[in-house]
Amino acid sequence: MKHKSMDSPHNKFKSFTSNNLYFLLLLLLTNFITLFVSSSFSSCSYKPLSTTTASDLPPEFLAFASGHALPFGYNANFDSDTIYPPAGKACTLFPDELHRYMSYKVNGSCPDDELLAQKLLLKGCEPLPRRRCRPASQPEYTDPYPLPTSLWTTPSDSSVVWTAYRCKNYNCLVNRKRNEKGFTDCKDCFDLRGNEKSRWASPKGGGLHFSIDEVLATKPRGSIRIGLDVGGGVATFAVRMRERNITIVTTSMNLNGPFNNFIASRGVIPLYISISQRLPFFDNTLDIVHSMHVLSNWIPTTLLHFAFFDVYRVLRPGGLFWLDHFFCVGDQLEVTYKPLIESIGFNKLKWVVGRKLDRGPELREMYLSALLEKPLKNSW
């Protein structure tokens, strides 16, 4: 009796079928794994770690920041029938602080929480959401001094709510350079009889210290009329310009001192925004933008690039950007900041580099003072 050979057509078919089924299953399994991995970890579908939801946010924040239907329906200017009030995206990243900030009695008094509000703002919760309460204020307010006396006179202590500050009166602030050790931002700024009295009044032997009149002389008389000082301390730059019939708005934070109150008491205009905020001016409108020390190497390079382009945006053609004592270290200027500034498109009217030696030459600290011009033609 003859046996069927092992490689008979029947066996071959069974072997072929089982092998193909095996490979088919393997192919389906690998495709499934690939699909699972790509859908879970691909950049397109990656979910941020933040798990904040609407239920985690304060009711007053939602009442402000949610969409509100326009009373008369669709509006062509909005191209919508709904208005969404602005609030910084980062507000929702700090729900605990946001809850504290937005917890108050509607139509009542706001908490005395200036420090909390400023910390939220500096973290990126900018603009801060509006609140429906009355801010903390001075128990006995005294009217400011009249102009021009107010420009160079220390204001009354009654112009400030002092809760947020180490100093509880202006006498403490005026004397803190002599009485406090360590670094404090703008430590001597409140002393109007000190360095502020001579700042920008005249060039100090040329070099890095430009004077206001020296800068104004680069333009036709009267053509510089309005402008901005970024991070302007107690607004002495704005006061100097006001004495020359030029209106300057000064941005300032209240970093351990009531800078905004002080600026307003002097009779010039404070603007409480951080350096991260888009400048609240329309394109091609300002004659001059000035910044001393603030726009420097402590700012992440990409954000600094955005900031410089924002300055370019708000300046009119022919407008001036006075970059005053830009700080950097070692070869940062040549390697990073000079190419970055040149990429914006300004013309260079003045460009002076000097060493900062007060803490020792071994630190290789540098200053750049530059006067830059937005091109009068073809600035786009």
BATOR-536710 format. One line per field, with one value per residue (C-alpha): residue number from 0; x negated, y, z negated. Coordinates in Angstrom, 3 decimals, m for minus. Layout:
BEGIN
k [NUM, ...]
c1 [X, ...]
c2 [Y, ...]
c3 [Z, ...]
***
This chain:
BEGIN
k [0, 1, 2, 3, 4, 5, 6, 7, 8, 9, 10, 11, 12, 13, 14, 15, 16, 17, 18, 19, 20, 21, 22, 23, 24, 25, 26, 27, 28, 29, 30, 31, 32, 33, 34, 35, 36, 37, 38, 39, 40, 41, 42, 43, 44, 45, 46, 47, 48, 49, 50, 51, 52, 53, 54, 55, 56, 57, 58, 59, 60, 61, 62, 63, 64, 65, 66, 67, 68, 69, 70, 71, 72, 73, 74, 75, 76, 77, 78, 79, 80, 81, 82, 83, 84, 85, 86, 87, 88, 89, 90, 91, 92, 93, 94, 95, 96, 97, 98, 99, 100, 101, 102, 103, 104, 105, 106, 107, 108, 109, 110, 111, 112, 113, 114, 115, 116, 117, 118, 119, 120, 121, 122, 123, 124, 125, 126, 127, 128, 129, 130, 131, 132, 133, 134, 135, 136, 137, 138, 139, 140, 141, 142, 143, 144, 145, 146, 147, 148, 149, 150, 151, 152, 153, 154, 155, 156, 157, 158, 159, 160, 161, 162, 163, 164, 165, 166, 167, 168, 169, 170, 171, 172, 173, 174, 175, 176, 177, 178, 179, 180, 181, 182, 183, 184, 185, 186, 187, 188, 189, 190, 191, 192, 193, 194, 195, 196, 197, 198, 199, 200, 201, 202, 203, 204, 205, 206, 207, 208, 209, 210, 211, 212, 213, 214, 215, 216, 217, 218, 219, 220, 221, 222, 223, 224, 225, 226, 227, 228, 229, 230, 231, 232, 233, 234, 235, 236, 237, 238, 239, 240, 241, 242, 243, 244, 245, 246, 247, 248, 249, 250, 251, 252, 253, 254, 255, 256, 257, 258, 259, 260, 261, 262, 263, 264, 265, 266, 267, 268, 269, 270, 271, 272, 273, 274, 275, 276, 277, 278, 279, 280, 281, 282, 283, 284, 285, 286, 287, 288, 289, 290, 291, 292, 293, 294, 295, 296, 297, 298, 299, 300, 301, 302, 303, 304, 305, 306, 307, 308, 309, 310, 311, 312, 313, 314, 315, 316, 317, 318, 319, 320, 321, 322, 323, 324, 325, 326, 327, 328, 329, 330, 331, 332, 333, 334, 335, 336, 337, 338, 339, 340, 341, 342, 343, 344, 345, 346, 347, 348, 349, 350, 351, 352, 353, 354, 355, 356, 357, 358, 359, 360, 361, 362, 363, 364, 365, 366, 367, 368, 369, 370, 371, 372, 373, 374, 375, 376, 377, 378, 379]
c1 [0.000, m1.516, m1.446, m0.798, m3.923, m4.384, m4.639, m1.387, 0.814, 3.176, 0.421, m1.093, 2.230, 2.661, m0.879, m0.388, 2.928, 1.658, m1.454, 0.550, 3.007, 0.090, m1.481, 1.895, 2.516, m1.014, m0.525, 2.790, 1.257, m1.723, 0.569, 2.755, m0.274, m1.548, 1.867, 2.073, m1.418, m0.994, 2.408, 1.161, m2.163, m2.241, m2.699, 0.601, 2.672, 0.551, 2.636, 1.009, 0.431, 2.647, 6.003, 7.676, 11.306, 14.064, 15.250, 11.836, 12.052, 13.614, 17.234, 16.365, 13.579, 16.007, 18.607, 16.080, 14.093, 16.858, 18.498, 21.259, 24.016, 24.221, 27.578, 28.348, 27.067, 24.476, 22.088, 20.124, 17.221, 16.788, 17.817, 19.667, 22.717, 20.573, 17.867, 15.061, 13.377, 9.583, 7.788, 4.255, 4.088, 1.742, 4.419, 5.888, 2.471, 2.562, 6.049, 5.227, 3.943, 6.770, 9.349, 7.873, 7.798, 11.361, 12.916, 14.748, 18.224, 19.726, 20.430, 18.349, 14.702, 11.850, 9.292, 6.110, 4.115, 1.701, m1.140, 1.039, 2.280, m1.239, m2.557, 0.282, m0.433, m4.175, m3.456, m1.617, 1.941, 1.988, 4.226, 5.650, 9.386, 11.650, 13.350, 16.683, 15.436, 13.878, 10.067, 8.320, 7.643, 6.060, 8.151, 7.356, 6.303, 4.577, 4.763, 1.495, m0.726, 0.137, m2.018, m4.858, m5.624, m4.614, m7.283, m10.146, m8.388, m8.017, m4.268, m2.269, m2.310, 1.487, 1.306, 0.346, 1.793, m1.416, m0.374, m2.387, m5.731, m8.533, m8.736, m5.598, m6.296, m8.229, m10.920, m11.910, m12.032, m14.053, m16.673, m16.752, m19.986, m21.729, m19.847, m19.393, m22.011, m21.767, m20.221, m16.821, m15.550, m15.751, m16.974, m17.638, m14.917, m12.592, m15.257, m14.472, m17.403, m19.902, m20.832, m17.369, m18.052, m20.805, m19.711, m19.608, m20.092, m23.472, m25.933, m28.431, m31.556, m29.920, m30.076, m27.154, m25.298, m23.284, m21.400, m17.806, m18.771, m21.481, m18.927, m16.266, m18.826, m18.929, m15.394, m13.741, m12.693, m9.205, m8.894, m9.262, m5.935, m4.717, m6.359, m6.853, m9.393, m9.563, m10.275, m10.780, m11.208, m9.766, m9.288, m12.102, m12.564, m8.909, m9.303, m12.350, m10.455, m7.387, m9.614, m10.246, m6.511, m6.789, m4.265, m5.693, m3.767, m5.832, m5.428, m6.375, m5.710, m5.473, m8.508, m8.854, m7.792, m4.678, m6.128, m2.796, m1.417, m4.629, m4.580, m0.968, m1.647, m4.429, m1.861, m2.868, m1.167, m1.908, m1.033, m0.938, m2.031, m4.915, m7.523, m5.691, m2.550, m1.953, m2.337, 1.168, 0.571, 1.537, m1.051, m3.224, m2.062, m4.806, m7.707, m10.087, m10.452, m13.059, m14.176, m16.970, m18.295, m14.964, m15.258, m18.450, m19.894, m17.714, m14.849, m14.735, m16.202, m13.123, m10.864, m13.346, m13.162, m9.370, m9.688, m12.040, m9.715, m6.835, m8.819, m9.420, m5.692, m4.487, m7.115, m6.162, m8.521, m11.426, m10.685, m13.483, m14.260, m16.660, m18.101, m19.779, m22.401, m21.463, m23.274, m25.040, m28.125, m31.248, m30.692, m26.863, m26.703, m28.618, m27.322, m23.659, m22.351, m24.018, m22.693, m19.298, m18.976, m20.213, m17.567, m14.751, m15.483, m16.479, m18.996, m21.852, m22.258, m24.402, m25.983, m28.257, m29.631, m31.345, m32.498, m30.630, m33.402, m31.719, m31.720, m35.152, m36.578, m36.753, m32.956, m33.256, m30.020, m29.074, m26.658, m25.306, m23.680, m22.129, m19.954, m18.050, m15.709, m12.816, m13.411, m11.463, m10.884, m10.347, m10.048, m7.727]
c2 [0.000, 3.283, 6.272, 9.809, 11.837, 14.691, 17.193, 16.186, 18.977, 18.683, 19.246, 22.000, 23.840, 23.472, 24.739, 27.674, 28.640, 28.491, 30.509, 33.227, 33.432, 33.782, 36.619, 38.310, 38.277, 39.543, 42.369, 43.390, 43.325, 45.515, 47.984, 48.156, 48.806, 51.495, 53.168, 53.087, 54.529, 57.275, 58.336, 58.391, 60.154, 62.009, 65.781, 66.196, 64.619, 65.315, 66.552, 69.055, 67.917, 70.673, 69.259, 72.552, 72.559, 75.145, 73.587, 74.361, 78.070, 80.786, 81.644, 85.345, 84.545, 82.543, 85.307, 87.753, 85.690, 83.557, 84.609, 87.216, 87.570, 91.079, 92.693, 93.587, 90.392, 90.153, 93.119, 93.624, 95.248, 92.139, 89.797, 87.954, 88.024, 87.276, 89.200, 87.408, 89.652, 89.270, 87.554, 86.174, 82.509, 81.773, 82.790, 79.286, 77.695, 79.052, 78.159, 78.597, 82.161, 82.902, 81.712, 84.025, 86.961, 86.463, 85.779, 88.863, 90.195, 91.546, 95.299, 95.334, 96.001, 94.163, 92.368, 94.361, 92.019, 94.065, 91.550, 88.629, 90.576, 91.543, 87.997, 86.682, 89.347, 88.611, 84.897, 85.708, 86.309, 89.525, 91.305, 90.500, 89.787, 92.647, 92.514, 93.823, 95.368, 98.598, 98.548, 99.217, 102.927, 105.386, 106.202, 109.916, 111.047, 114.385, 116.114, 116.050, 119.087, 121.259, 121.326, 122.157, 121.811, 118.128, 117.219, 117.462, 117.187, 114.007, 113.285, 112.951, 109.539, 109.584, 108.913, 105.243, 102.081, 100.825, 97.267, 95.587, 97.291, 96.985, 100.762, 102.342, 105.936, 107.939, 108.962, 105.300, 104.953, 108.134, 106.934, 103.217, 103.341, 104.613, 102.414, 99.072, 96.538, 94.326, 94.854, 96.456, 97.373, 101.139, 101.522, 105.276, 106.257, 107.874, 110.370, 113.245, 115.266, 112.490, 110.919, 111.583, 115.327, 115.079, 112.033, 112.735, 116.462, 116.625, 114.145, 112.816, 113.130, 111.522, 107.765, 105.691, 108.574, 110.366, 113.485, 114.148, 117.315, 115.397, 112.808, 115.354, 117.222, 114.266, 115.149, 118.325, 120.603, 119.790, 116.475, 114.424, 114.948, 111.672, 108.478, 105.654, 104.813, 101.043, 100.222, 103.861, 103.672, 106.850, 108.508, 111.066, 110.538, 111.487, 114.532, 115.717, 115.336, 117.113, 120.084, 120.087, 119.814, 116.111, 113.626, 110.295, 107.342, 105.314, 101.568, 100.416, 97.600, 98.065, 95.966, 96.743, 100.325, 102.276, 103.312, 103.832, 106.014, 108.026, 108.571, 109.735, 112.055, 113.704, 114.589, 112.204, 109.030, 105.540, 102.348, 99.203, 96.459, 93.988, 93.686, 90.576, 92.515, 93.657, 97.430, 98.977, 101.404, 101.255, 100.668, 103.570, 106.108, 106.995, 109.385, 107.851, 104.760, 104.719, 101.933, 102.005, 98.758, 96.897, 95.427, 93.441, 89.940, 88.768, 88.383, 85.094, 85.823, 84.891, 87.065, 89.920, 89.540, 89.830, 92.888, 94.707, 94.043, 95.405, 98.608, 98.796, 98.260, 101.185, 103.670, 105.813, 105.874, 108.061, 107.381, 106.808, 103.830, 104.868, 101.645, 103.018, 100.948, 97.510, 95.029, 91.871, 89.789, 88.701, 87.899, 87.968, 91.308, 90.248, 86.688, 87.165, 90.688, 92.679, 90.278, 90.197, 94.002, 94.327, 91.821, 94.207, 96.732, 99.906, 102.431, 103.061, 106.727, 106.058, 102.797, 102.980, 99.975, 100.316, 98.104, 97.985, 97.909, 98.636, 94.941, 94.160, 93.653, 89.869, 89.632, 91.000, 92.971, 95.292, 98.095, 99.113, 102.498, 102.860, 105.370, 103.556, 104.937, 103.273, 103.932, 106.897, 105.067, 101.401, 100.551, 97.631]
c3 [0.000, 1.049, m1.267, m0.096, 0.157, m2.385, 0.460, 2.010, 3.487, 0.532, m2.035, 0.006, 0.050, m3.736, m4.330, m1.958, m3.563, m7.156, m6.312, m4.614, m7.477, m9.893, m7.898, m7.441, m11.181, m11.821, m9.310, m10.884, m14.357, m13.397, m11.619, m14.715, m16.945, m14.555, m14.528, m18.341, m18.834, m16.222, m17.524, m21.114, m20.701, m17.392, m17.493, m15.663, m18.386, m21.459, m24.356, m26.751, m30.308, m31.681, m32.702, m33.561, m32.468, m32.662, m35.909, m37.468, m36.630, m38.807, m37.937, m37.647, m35.164, m33.044, m33.341, m31.897, m29.392, m27.845, m24.594, m24.945, m22.344, m20.888, m21.772, m18.143, m16.601, m13.836, m13.577, m10.373, m12.231, m14.382, m11.557, m14.318, m16.542, m19.612, m21.463, m23.329, m25.928, m25.973, m28.829, m28.723, m27.692, m30.580, m33.124, m32.950, m33.631, m37.188, m38.449, m42.156, m41.712, m39.282, m41.823, m44.452, m42.048, m40.799, m44.223, m45.478, m46.124, m42.901, m43.240, m46.435, m47.268, m45.562, m47.732, m48.431, m46.186, m44.072, m44.532, m43.412, m40.369, m39.307, m39.703, m37.536, m34.927, m34.848, m34.462, m31.231, m32.468, m30.464, m30.050, m33.458, m33.339, m34.334, m37.734, m38.989, m42.231, m43.508, m43.937, m47.228, m47.583, m49.952, m53.048, m52.791, m49.340, m48.752, m45.382, m43.402, m43.048, m40.034, m36.918, m36.509, m40.250, m40.186, m37.622, m40.134, m43.510, m45.569, m45.868, m49.064, m50.761, m50.556, m46.801, m47.347, m48.899, m50.546, m51.440, m48.664, m49.382, m51.924, m52.131, m53.591, m52.565, m49.971, m52.451, m52.713, m48.908, m48.429, m50.920, m50.192, m48.186, m51.309, m53.782, m51.984, m50.998, m47.947, m44.541, m44.052, m40.624, m40.042, m43.601, m43.503, m41.013, m43.565, m44.615, m42.243, m43.614, m42.868, m39.538, m38.103, m38.187, m35.569, m33.580, m29.792, m30.467, m28.742, m27.229, m29.767, m27.695, m24.675, m24.397, m25.650, m27.290, m24.613, m25.659, m24.653, m22.751, m20.904, m19.784, m18.844, m16.731, m14.311, m13.120, m11.800, m14.641, m15.920, m14.068, m17.277, m19.089, m20.613, m21.766, m24.226, m26.933, m27.568, m31.208, m32.081, m35.850, m37.398, m33.974, m34.128, m30.386, m29.844, m32.115, m30.175, m26.924, m28.298, m29.048, m25.296, m24.432, m23.544, m24.948, m26.128, m27.556, m30.049, m30.609, m34.075, m36.525, m40.299, m41.244, m44.956, m44.504, m43.448, m40.088, m38.325, m41.128, m41.185, m37.413, m37.470, m40.430, m38.421, m35.741, m32.942, m31.690, m33.084, m31.218, m33.359, m30.939, m30.862, m28.123, m26.850, m25.933, m22.358, m22.335, m22.407, m19.545, m15.906, m13.166, m11.944, m14.547, m17.065, m16.485, m19.035, m21.233, m24.010, m26.334, m28.902, m30.432, m30.143, m26.634, m27.252, m27.379, m30.287, m27.793, m25.797, m22.377, m20.346, m22.532, m22.196, m18.416, m18.594, m20.876, m18.492, m15.570, m17.658, m18.215, m14.455, m13.854, m15.991, m14.771, m11.800, m8.808, m9.865, m13.564, m16.084, m18.308, m21.071, m22.525, m25.645, m27.500, m26.140, m28.408, m27.274, m28.107, m26.238, m22.572, m22.837, m21.050, m17.957, m17.811, m18.754, m19.273, m16.492, m13.792, m15.522, m15.603, m12.015, m10.857, m11.852, m9.108, m10.990, m9.727, m12.180, m13.137, m16.218, m17.413, m20.455, m22.375, m25.734, m28.568, m31.878, m34.469, m37.805, m38.809, m37.376, m33.864, m34.263, m33.862, m30.298, m30.644, m27.794, m26.966, m23.577, m23.044, m19.603, m17.806, m15.069, m12.416, m10.687, m6.980, m5.641, m2.355, m1.623, m5.343, m4.561]
***
